[in-house]
Amino acid sequence: MRLRKFCFALFLFLLIAPGANSARAQTVPAAYARTFSVSAGGMGSAFQPDYAGGGVAGKAPNYLFGYGAYVDVHFNRWIEVEAEGRWLRFNQYLDINQSNYLLGYEHHFDRQTFFHFTPYAKVLVGYGKMNFEYNDAHGSFTDIAYGGGLDVRTHGHFVLRPVDFEYQQWPEWLSSQLHPYGFSAGIAYRFFGR
């Protein structure tokens, strides 16, 4: 009786063991999966420039509208880089316009994905260019941007960005600081990765 139970247990073990080993190979934990990807895209933006003239920071009567481009490079789950350029040229008040050239860290919260929407946060550094009223002057200033938004990953190679918010800090703007902020929306094409 004992030998019979032992043989039955051994038979079950030999039957299940190979299946358990191959089942383990079906998935790779997210922390170890290769997630390298490169996406590049365009966006439209609406920004409050925080300047209405007179050399003093203050809310402008018009939002500036413009276009931009961005590149996202995801090396792994923890190392993600974003570069963006934005040119706000439309709906100018007194010929005031701004441009941004930024590079920095971005983090997608992949564990918080719902209905293909993945939230992200970012901190970017670079410089902002500004054209002052009546084209009297222009300058380049340090620009620090804090923001976040949502990406929608499709089954193909496209990544939709329905909302991206950015709050910028220009810490050495004339004799004070400037704080432009605004929203963008865009679409990118994923060249590599999943």
N, C-alpha and C positions, 0 to 999 in steps of 0.2 A: 504494500500500500504506500509506504514511504517513497520507494523508488518510483512508483507510478506518478506521484505528485511532483517529485523532483523532475522527472522527464517532461511532464506537462508544463511546469514552470520554465524549464530550459527551452522547450519548444516555443512558448510564448515570447520569451526574451529574445530568442534568435529571430523570430518573426517581426517583432516590434522594433528592435534596435536599429536596423538599417533605415526604416522609415522615420524614426526619430532623428537620426543624423541628417537625412536629407531635408526634413522639415525645418531643422534649425538653419539650413542654408537658404531658405526662401526669402528671408528679410535680413536687412542690415540695420542695426540701430542707427537712428538719425544722427547721433553724435559722431559716428564713424563713417557714414555714407559719403561718397565723393559728391560734392555739390557745386563744383566749379561751374560758373556760368557767366556769360557776358551778354548784356542787353544794351541797346542804344535806341534812343527815341527822341521824339519832339513833344513840345508842350505849348499850351497857351496859358497866359498868366494875367491876373488882375491884382495890382499892388497899390496900397496907400503909400506914397513916397515920403510922408512925414515932413514935407517941405512945401511952402507956398510962396517963398520969396523973402527978400529982406535980410538974408543971412541968419535967420532964426529958425530953429526946428519947430515945426507945428503942423497940424493936420492940414492937408491940401484939400481944396474943394473938389478936385477930380481924382479918380483912380486912374493910374497909368495902366494901359493894356499893352501886351507884347507877346513875343514868342521866345522859345528857347529850345535847347537841346540838352540831353543828359545821357550819361553812360553809367551803368551799374556793373560792377565786377564783384562776384561772390566767390571768394576763395574757399571758404568752408562756412559752417554755421556761425562762427564767431568773427570772422574777418570779412567784412564787406566794405567796399569803397564806392563812393558816388562822386562824379564830376558833373558840374552843370554850368551852362552859360545862359544868361537871360538878357534880352534886349527889350526894354519897356519904352516904346516909341510912339504909341498911339494914345489919343485923348489927352494930349499935353496941356498943361496950364502954364502960360507965359513962357513957353519953349523949355520947360523943365522936363528932363528925362533921366533915366537911370539904366545902368547895365550892371550885371553881376557875373563874376567868374569865380567859382567856388569848387573846393575839393575837400572831402572829409570822410568820416565814418558813418555808415548806415547799418542799422540792425533790423532785420525782419523777425517778427515774433511768430515763427512758423508753427509753434504749438497752439497759437490762438487763431488759426485759420478757421473761417466759417463761410460756407457757400462760396469757396474759392477766393474769398477776400482775405488778404494777409496784411495786418497792420505793420507799420515800420516807424522807426524814429531815426533822426539823423542830426549830426552836428558837422557843419561845414565851415571852412575858413578860406578866405581869399581876399579879393578886393572888389569894391564897387566903384563904378565911374559915374560921375554926375555932370550934367549940363545945367548950368544955372539960368535964371530968368533972362529973357531977351538975348540969349547966347552971349552974355557978357563975359562969362568965365566957365571953366570946366576943371574937374580935378579927379584924382583917384584916391580912394580911402580904404583903409582896412575894413573888412566886412566879415562878421561872424554870424552864421545863420543857424537857428535851432528850429527843428520842424518834425513833421511826420505826416503820415497819410495812409492810404490803402492801395495795395496792388491787387489786381485780379488776374490770376494765372489761367490762361485758356489751355485747351488741349493741344493747340498748335504751338507756334513759336511766338505768338504775340502776348504781351503783358500790358494790360490796361491799367492806367493810373487815374481813376476817376476823381480823386481829391488828394492834394498835397498842400499842406499849410506850412508857411515859413515866417518866422519872426526874426528880423535881422537887427544886428547891433553894429553901428559904425562908431567905434569908441573914440576915434580921433578926427571928428568931423568939425572943421573950423575950430571954434573955441568951446564946442559942446559935443553932444552925441546926437546921432540920428537913429531912429528906430522904424524903418520901413517894415511893412508886413503885408502878406497877401496869400492868394490861393492860385494853384495851377492845376491843370488836368492834361493828361497826355497819353501817348501810346508808344510802346517800345517793341522792338523785334529782338528776340533772344537768339544770338548766333551760336552759342555753345551752351551745353548743359541742359538741365531739365527744369 
